[in-house]
């Protein structure tokens, strides 16, 4: 290269420098430019800068030349230089035109590190955005005001509410307006309590989407504070839990129905009937195991206390088994009844069951045994009548007998 006409400063700059015509033809380049190309001084010459630029970046270079030709004094742009056998290098080009010479001088700074960092940042942002957009809900940042004024909402906001994030950010819709009217105060109180204690909050409540449908959501968030402890913003995540809530409600309803059915079954298995004032009867049907005996005892004792019963008739006519276990359970029921001050009456005892009572050596001296329920009811009624009419005279009683 003939250096007699080259500016000494131009040659000594550590940055790559070029002089080109307005059509992109290279007039001269300094040693730093030759090093960028990776060749010796005599081998690194190119006739056109356009020829060594990456194909994707050539339009930007041509646009810069057009801007300079149109009178713009300086243009800055990024473009890659393609180096065969080596990695492409990103350069930041500063171009200045000299209209009187119809030339453009360019200085190039290595921008590879910056562009790599920018690319990594964009990729990271893209990855984060993709992650946020695939969450079953949306991430937000908002101000702690009555409207929950929002500065960021991920794309999931539209999936959940039917409104676009832009509607929320531009305040065409406020999040406060989306909260179910009955839940707004609850949400406000819960968030303020968490902010006061600087703890995260977790709230389940209802919102109304763009279609008017009521949805159940779960929100988890926390406050962002400045150095003075003042609340700057709220950040958190919200997701649709409608299906979970409806499933739980359905489960609770089914559980309630099962409980009611079980209670009905217990009531059917405890057919305790108050047949007369102070007289209750309990027909015992089928086998009597430990669990059923406990149920019978509990139900019967509650009835005795509630009704202030004086007589309890156990009808054993339909007891199928006659083993000692049943006799043992019946004896326990009778003793419990007597402890409450009521009198136990057994009716319909079968021979086998009577033998079991004898073998257990059960003391039934205080228990009345009668052949059937009719006889027991008559005995209770006759036994109760004199007590109910204790003040009556004997002649009146005799007269009643004669009649």
C-alpha positions as CSV (number, residue, x, y, z in Angstrom):
1,X,0.0,0.0,0.0
2,X,1.3,3.4,-1.0
3,X,1.5,5.3,2.3
4,X,2.7,8.6,1.0
5,X,-0.8,9.9,0.7
6,X,-2.2,8.2,3.9
7,X,-2.6,10.2,7.0
8,X,-0.3,9.1,9.7
9,X,-3.0,9.1,12.3
10,X,-5.2,7.0,10.1
11,X,-2.5,4.3,9.9
12,X,-1.7,4.3,13.6
13,X,-5.3,3.9,15.0
14,X,-5.8,0.6,16.8
15,X,-9.3,0.4,15.4
16,X,-10.0,-0.8,11.9
17,X,-10.4,2.2,9.6
18,X,-11.6,2.4,6.0
19,X,-12.1,4.9,3.3
20,X,-14.7,3.9,0.7
21,X,-16.6,5.5,-2.1
22,X,-20.3,6.2,-1.7
23,X,-20.9,3.0,-3.7
24,X,-19.0,0.9,-1.1
25,X,-15.8,0.4,-3.1
26,X,-12.8,0.3,-0.8
27,X,-10.2,3.0,-1.3
28,X,-7.9,2.3,1.6
29,X,-7.8,0.4,4.9
30,X,-5.4,0.7,7.8
31,X,-3.4,-2.2,9.3
32,X,-6.0,-2.8,12.0
33,X,-8.5,-3.5,9.3
34,X,-6.2,-5.9,7.7
35,X,-5.8,-7.7,11.0
36,X,-9.6,-7.9,11.3
37,X,-9.7,-9.7,7.9
38,X,-6.9,-12.0,9.2
39,X,-4.4,-11.7,6.3
40,X,-1.2,-10.0,5.6
41,X,-1.2,-6.5,4.3
42,X,-1.0,-7.5,0.7
43,X,-3.5,-10.3,1.0
44,X,-6.2,-8.6,2.9
45,X,-7.4,-6.1,0.4
46,X,-11.0,-6.2,-0.8
47,X,-12.5,-4.2,-3.6
48,X,-15.9,-3.7,-1.9
49,X,-16.8,-3.7,1.8
50,X,-20.1,-5.2,0.8
51,X,-18.3,-8.3,-0.3
52,X,-16.9,-9.2,3.2
53,X,-20.0,-8.3,5.2
54,X,-22.5,-11.0,6.3
55,X,-25.3,-11.3,3.8
56,X,-27.9,-10.5,6.5
57,X,-26.0,-7.2,7.4
58,X,-25.4,-5.9,3.9
59,X,-28.7,-4.1,3.6
60,X,-27.9,-2.1,6.7
61,X,-24.6,-1.0,5.2
62,X,-26.2,0.0,2.0
63,X,-28.8,2.0,3.9
64,X,-26.1,3.8,5.8
65,X,-24.4,4.8,2.5
66,X,-27.7,6.1,1.2
67,X,-28.3,8.1,4.3
68,X,-24.8,9.7,4.0
69,X,-25.3,10.4,0.3
70,X,-28.5,12.1,1.2
71,X,-26.7,14.5,3.4
72,X,-26.7,12.9,6.8
73,X,-23.3,13.6,8.4
74,X,-22.8,10.4,10.4
75,X,-24.3,7.0,10.8
76,X,-23.6,4.2,13.3
77,X,-24.6,0.6,12.6
78,X,-23.6,-2.9,13.5
79,X,-22.5,-5.4,10.8
80,X,-20.5,-8.7,10.8
81,X,-17.4,-9.3,8.8
82,X,-17.2,-12.8,7.4
83,X,-13.8,-14.4,7.7
84,X,-13.3,-17.7,5.9
85,X,-12.0,-20.4,8.3
86,X,-12.6,-18.2,11.3
87,X,-15.5,-17.0,13.3
88,X,-17.4,-14.0,12.1
89,X,-16.7,-10.8,14.0
90,X,-19.3,-8.2,15.0
91,X,-18.1,-4.6,14.4
92,X,-19.8,-1.4,15.4
93,X,-19.2,1.0,12.4
94,X,-19.1,4.8,12.8
95,X,-19.4,6.3,9.3
96,X,-18.8,10.0,8.4
97,X,-19.2,11.4,4.9
98,X,-17.1,14.0,3.1
99,X,-19.4,15.1,0.3
100,X,-16.8,17.3,-1.4
101,X,-14.7,14.1,-1.8
102,X,-17.6,11.7,-2.4
103,X,-16.0,9.5,0.2
104,X,-16.9,7.9,3.4
105,X,-14.6,7.3,6.3
106,X,-15.4,4.4,8.7
107,X,-14.0,3.4,12.1
108,X,-15.0,0.0,13.4
109,X,-14.9,-1.2,17.0
110,X,-15.1,-4.8,18.0
111,X,-18.7,-5.4,19.2
112,X,-18.6,-9.2,19.4
113,X,-18.7,-9.2,23.3
114,X,-21.5,-6.7,23.4
115,X,-23.6,-8.5,20.7
116,X,-23.0,-11.9,22.3
117,X,-24.2,-10.4,25.7
118,X,-27.2,-8.9,24.0
119,X,-28.0,-12.1,22.2
120,X,-27.7,-14.0,25.5
121,X,-29.9,-11.5,27.3
122,X,-32.5,-11.7,24.5
123,X,-32.4,-15.5,24.6
124,X,-32.7,-15.4,28.4
125,X,-35.7,-13.0,28.2
126,X,-37.3,-15.2,25.5
127,X,-36.8,-18.3,27.6
128,X,-38.3,-16.5,30.7
129,X,-41.2,-15.2,28.7
130,X,-41.8,-18.6,27.2
131,X,-41.8,-20.1,30.7
132,X,-44.1,-17.5,32.0
133,X,-46.5,-17.9,29.1
134,X,-46.7,-21.6,29.7
135,X,-47.5,-21.4,33.3
136,X,-51.1,-22.3,34.3
137,X,-51.8,-18.7,35.3
138,X,-50.0,-15.4,35.1
139,X,-47.2,-13.4,36.7
140,X,-47.8,-9.8,37.6
141,X,-46.3,-6.7,39.1
142,X,-48.7,-4.0,40.4
143,X,-49.0,-1.0,42.7
144,X,-50.6,-1.3,46.1
145,X,-53.5,0.9,45.3
146,X,-57.3,0.5,45.2
147,X,-57.2,-0.5,41.5
148,X,-54.1,-2.8,41.8
149,X,-52.6,-0.7,39.0
150,X,-50.5,-3.2,37.0
151,X,-47.2,-2.5,35.2
152,X,-46.6,-6.1,34.0
153,X,-48.8,-9.1,33.4
154,X,-47.7,-12.2,31.5
155,X,-49.7,-13.7,28.6
156,X,-51.5,-16.1,30.9
157,X,-53.6,-13.1,32.1
158,X,-55.7,-13.3,28.9
159,X,-56.2,-17.1,29.1
160,X,-57.5,-16.7,32.7
161,X,-59.6,-13.5,32.4
162,X,-60.4,-13.1,28.7
163,X,-58.8,-9.6,28.7
164,X,-55.4,-8.9,27.1
165,X,-52.5,-7.8,29.2
166,X,-52.5,-4.5,27.2
167,X,-56.1,-3.9,28.5
168,X,-54.8,-4.2,32.0
169,X,-51.6,-2.1,31.5
170,X,-53.5,0.7,29.8
171,X,-56.2,0.6,32.5
172,X,-59.0,-0.1,30.1
173,X,-59.7,-2.7,32.7
174,X,-58.5,-2.8,36.3
175,X,-57.8,-5.9,38.3
176,X,-59.9,-4.6,41.2
177,X,-62.9,-4.6,38.8
178,X,-62.3,-8.3,38.0
179,X,-62.5,-9.4,41.6
180,X,-65.9,-10.6,42.7
181,X,-67.6,-7.8,44.6
182,X,-68.1,-10.0,47.7
183,X,-64.4,-10.8,47.8
184,X,-62.8,-7.4,47.2
185,X,-62.6,-6.3,50.8
186,X,-61.3,-9.7,51.9
187,X,-58.5,-9.5,49.3
188,X,-57.5,-6.0,50.3
189,X,-57.4,-6.9,54.0
190,X,-55.3,-10.0,53.5
191,X,-52.7,-8.2,51.3
192,X,-52.4,-5.2,53.7
193,X,-52.0,-7.6,56.7
194,X,-49.1,-9.4,54.8
195,X,-47.5,-6.1,53.8
196,X,-47.6,-4.8,57.4
197,X,-45.7,-7.9,58.6
198,X,-43.6,-8.1,55.4
199,X,-44.6,-11.7,54.8
200,X,-45.8,-13.5,51.7
201,X,-49.6,-13.8,51.2
202,X,-51.7,-16.7,49.8
203,X,-55.3,-15.9,49.0
204,X,-58.1,-17.9,47.4
205,X,-61.0,-15.8,46.0
206,X,-63.3,-15.4,43.0
207,X,-63.0,-13.3,39.9
208,X,-65.4,-12.6,37.0
209,X,-63.9,-13.0,33.6
210,X,-64.7,-11.2,30.4
211,X,-67.6,-13.6,29.7
212,X,-69.2,-13.0,33.1
213,X,-68.2,-16.4,34.3
214,X,-67.2,-16.7,38.0
215,X,-63.8,-18.4,38.5
216,X,-61.9,-19.4,41.6
217,X,-58.3,-18.2,41.7
218,X,-55.4,-18.7,44.0
219,X,-52.9,-15.8,44.3
220,X,-49.5,-16.0,45.9
221,X,-47.4,-12.8,46.2
222,X,-45.3,-10.5,48.3
223,X,-44.4,-6.9,48.6
224,X,-41.3,-5.2,47.1
225,X,-39.8,-2.5,49.5
226,X,-37.3,0.3,49.2
227,X,-34.5,0.9,51.7
228,X,-36.8,2.8,53.9
229,X,-39.3,0.0,54.1
230,X,-41.9,1.6,51.9
231,X,-43.9,-0.6,49.6
232,X,-42.8,-0.1,46.0
233,X,-44.9,-2.8,44.4
234,X,-46.5,-6.2,44.6
235,X,-45.2,-9.2,42.7
236,X,-46.8,-12.5,42.5
237,X,-48.5,-15.3,40.6
238,X,-52.1,-16.1,40.1
239,X,-53.7,-19.3,38.8
240,X,-57.1,-20.8,38.1
241,X,-58.2,-23.3,40.7
242,X,-61.9,-23.5,39.7
243,X,-61.7,-27.2,38.9
244,X,-60.1,-27.9,42.2
245,X,-62.6,-25.9,44.2
246,X,-65.6,-27.5,42.4
247,X,-64.1,-30.9,43.0
248,X,-63.7,-30.2,46.7
249,X,-67.3,-28.8,46.9
250,X,-68.5,-31.9,45.1
251,X,-66.5,-34.1,47.5
252,X,-68.0,-32.3,50.5
253,X,-71.5,-32.7,49.1
254,X,-71.0,-36.4,48.5
255,X,-69.5,-36.7,52.0
256,X,-72.5,-34.9,53.4
257,X,-74.9,-37.2,51.6
258,X,-72.9,-40.3,52.8
259,X,-73.1,-39.0,56.4
260,X,-76.8,-38.4,56.1
261,X,-77.3,-41.9,54.6
262,X,-75.2,-43.4,57.4
263,X,-77.2,-41.5,60.0
264,X,-80.4,-42.9,58.4
265,X,-79.0,-46.4,58.5
266,X,-78.1,-45.9,62.2
267,X,-81.6,-44.6,62.8
268,X,-83.1,-47.6,61.0
269,X,-80.8,-49.9,63.1
270,X,-82.0,-48.2,66.3
271,X,-85.8,-48.3,66.0
272,X,-86.3,-46.8,69.4
273,X,-90.0,-45.9,69.8
274,X,-91.7,-44.0,72.6
275,X,-95.0,-45.9,72.8
276,X,-96.3,-44.2,75.9
277,X,-95.3,-41.3,78.2
278,X,-92.2,-42.6,79.9
279,X,-92.2,-45.9,78.0
280,X,-89.8,-46.7,75.1
281,X,-89.4,-50.0,73.2
282,X,-86.5,-51.2,71.2
283,X,-87.0,-54.2,68.9
284,X,-83.7,-56.0,68.4
285,X,-83.5,-57.7,65.1
286,X,-80.7,-60.0,63.8
287,X,-77.3,-60.5,65.4
288,X,-75.8,-58.3,68.1
289,X,-72.0,-57.8,67.9
290,X,-69.8,-55.4,69.9
291,X,-70.1,-52.5,67.5
292,X,-73.9,-52.7,67.2
293,X,-74.3,-53.3,70.9
294,X,-72.4,-50.0,71.5
295,X,-74.6,-48.2,69.1
296,X,-77.8,-49.6,70.7
297,X,-76.5,-48.7,74.2
298,X,-75.6,-45.1,73.2
299,X,-78.8,-44.4,71.3
300,X,-81.0,-46.0,74.0
301,X,-79.3,-44.1,76.9
302,X,-79.7,-40.8,75.0
303,X,-83.4,-41.5,74.5
304,X,-83.9,-42.4,78.2
305,X,-82.2,-39.1,79.3
306,X,-84.0,-36.9,76.7
307,X,-87.5,-38.5,77.3
308,X,-87.1,-39.1,81.0
309,X,-88.2,-42.7,80.4
310,X,-89.2,-44.9,83.3
311,X,-89.6,-48.2,81.4
312,X,-87.4,-49.6,78.6
313,X,-88.8,-52.7,76.8
314,X,-86.3,-54.8,74.9
315,X,-88.2,-57.0,72.4
316,X,-86.0,-60.0,71.6
317,X,-88.6,-61.9,69.5
318,X,-86.5,-61.4,66.3
319,X,-83.1,-62.2,67.7
320,X,-81.8,-64.9,65.5
321,X,-78.7,-66.1,67.4
322,X,-78.8,-67.5,70.9
323,X,-75.1,-67.5,71.8
324,X,-73.6,-66.2,75.0
325,X,-72.2,-63.1,73.4
326,X,-75.7,-61.7,72.7
327,X,-76.8,-62.5,76.2
328,X,-73.7,-60.6,77.5
329,X,-74.4,-57.5,75.4
330,X,-78.1,-57.5,76.5
331,X,-77.1,-57.7,80.1
332,X,-74.8,-54.7,79.7
333,X,-77.5,-52.7,78.0
334,X,-79.9,-53.5,80.9
335,X,-77.4,-52.5,83.6
336,X,-76.7,-49.2,81.8
337,X,-80.5,-48.5,81.6
338,X,-80.9,-49.2,85.3
339,X,-78.0,-46.8,86.2
340,X,-80.2,-44.0,84.7
341,X,-83.1,-44.9,86.9
342,X,-85.2,-46.7,84.3
343,X,-86.6,-50.2,84.6
344,X,-85.7,-52.8,82.0
345,X,-88.2,-55.2,80.6
346,X,-87.3,-58.2,78.4
347,X,-90.0,-59.7,76.1
348,X,-89.9,-62.5,73.5
349,X,-86.9,-64.4,75.1
350,X,-86.3,-67.6,73.2
351,X,-85.3,-70.7,75.1
352,X,-81.7,-70.7,73.8
353,X,-81.2,-67.1,74.8
354,X,-82.7,-67.8,78.3
355,X,-80.2,-70.7,78.7
356,X,-77.3,-68.3,77.7
357,X,-78.4,-65.9,80.5
358,X,-78.3,-68.7,83.0
359,X,-74.9,-69.9,81.9
360,X,-73.6,-66.3,82.2
361,X,-75.0,-66.3,85.8
362,X,-76.4,-62.9,85.0
363,X,-78.4,-61.3,87.8
364,X,-81.7,-60.3,86.3
365,X,-83.6,-59.9,89.6
366,X,-84.4,-56.3,88.8
367,X,-85.5,-57.1,85.2
368,X,-89.1,-57.9,84.4
369,X,-89.5,-60.6,81.8
370,X,-92.8,-61.0,79.9
371,X,-93.9,-63.2,77.1
372,X,-94.6,-60.5,74.5
373,X,-94.7,-56.8,73.7
374,X,-98.5,-56.5,74.2
375,X,-98.2,-57.8,77.8
376,X,-95.3,-55.5,78.6
377,X,-97.1,-52.5,77.3
378,X,-100.2,-53.3,79.4
379,X,-98.0,-53.8,82.4
380,X,-96.3,-50.5,82.0
381,X,-99.6,-48.7,81.4
382,X,-101.2,-50.2,84.5
383,X,-98.1,-49.6,86.5
384,X,-97.9,-46.0,85.5
385,X,-101.6,-45.2,86.0
386,X,-101.6,-45.4,89.9
387,X,-98.5,-43.2,90.1
388,X,-100.1,-40.7,87.8
389,X,-103.2,-40.6,90.0
390,X,-101.6,-41.0,93.5
391,X,-104.0,-38.5,95.0
392,X,-107.1,-40.6,94.1
393,X,-109.0,-42.3,96.9
394,X,-109.2,-46.1,97.3
395,X,-113.0,-46.1,96.8
396,X,-112.5,-44.4,93.5
397,X,-110.0,-47.1,92.6
398,X,-112.5,-49.9,93.7
399,X,-115.3,-48.3,91.8
400,X,-113.1,-48.3,88.7
401,X,-112.5,-52.0,89.2
402,X,-116.2,-52.7,89.5
403,X,-116.9,-50.8,86.3
